[in-house]
Amino acid sequence: MSEYVQAIVKSDTGGFRFTDVQRPVRRTESDILIRVSNISLNRGELDFPWESDKPAGWDAFGIVIETSSDGQGPKIGERVLTWSFSGAWSQYRVVDRVNVAIVPESVSAAVAAALPVAGLTALRSLRTLHLQPGQSLAVTGATGGVGHLLVQLAMHAGIKVSAVAHSQRGFDWLQASDVKPNEVLLAKEYPFEGTFDALVDTVGGDLLAHLLDNVVPNGTVLILGVASGQVASIDTTILVSRGIDLISYKDYSPAGEDLNTLLTLVAEKIIKVYADNIGSWDKVIKQDFLHLLAPGKVTLNVPQD
């Protein structure tokens, strides 16, 4: 095998570029080496402070080339899903086995590659909220990678879900999809009737500020992102007087067990991952990153020499 492999790194002028990097090697007894065949895009990867000489990217699907020396990793040749803070956008990736899950044959490479960041964030956000069956949840950005999975996971848990779409296109997509929330709301039609026990927000801006009025006393608002790019002007007296908890996502614990849980839910058709494979990973270099994103998740193929 060649000493160097192709990877995508952050460009000094913004965006991303191809470069050759040294083939990654296992450095601990729990590391495994995979040959990457599919990656996915996450909005947060655009502005993440990547090291300019290291492969970017969080999510990767591939085949195990070298397993861990502790004897607890997947077998050589296994199809695996991986997550880590960097290194996904490379022809080869080294990752600790605690952040790896074996992919069932019934789950495609594209669907598997779409799962890690979006699925983990959705699953762990739902746990953080401690909602019980029959309680209510509003989800903004419900057409996004995290949003469309969170809606389905919450519905499966018996929670009443209101999915908020930012555009008419998103509204129509949610209505036609298999995501199937209890109701779909269009952001521009605010104010909304009714209340929510919890709100998960990925959009920020005015929508977040408005929706606080619909959160019940002693409810919870979980912030996952600011896709709108807008600053939210929040009246903190609302939070204090009504006992509303405003929290952010911060669960970055080992991912393997939760990835297994998500893959089982997909294999059993309890949740559906909308994963659009748009071809070669060179699109990350040649096209505007945000224009590549679509409802659900976008995945790309990684060619091998």
Secondary structure, 3 states (H helix, E strand, C coil): CCCEEEEEEECCCCCEEEEEEECCCCCCCCEEEEEEEEEECCHHHCCCCCCCCCCCCCEEEEEEEECCCCCCCCCCCCEEEEECCCCCCECEEEEEHHHEEECCCCCCHHHHHHCHHHHHHHHHHHHHHCCCCCCEEEEECCCCHHHHHHHHHHHHCCCEEEEEECCHHHHHHHHHCCCCCCEEEEHHHCCCCCCEEEEEECCCHHHHHHHHHHEEEEEEEEECCCCCCCCCCCCHHHHHHHCCEEEECCCCCCCHHHHHHHHHHHHCCCCCCCEEEEEECCHHHHCCHHHHCCCCEEEEECCCC
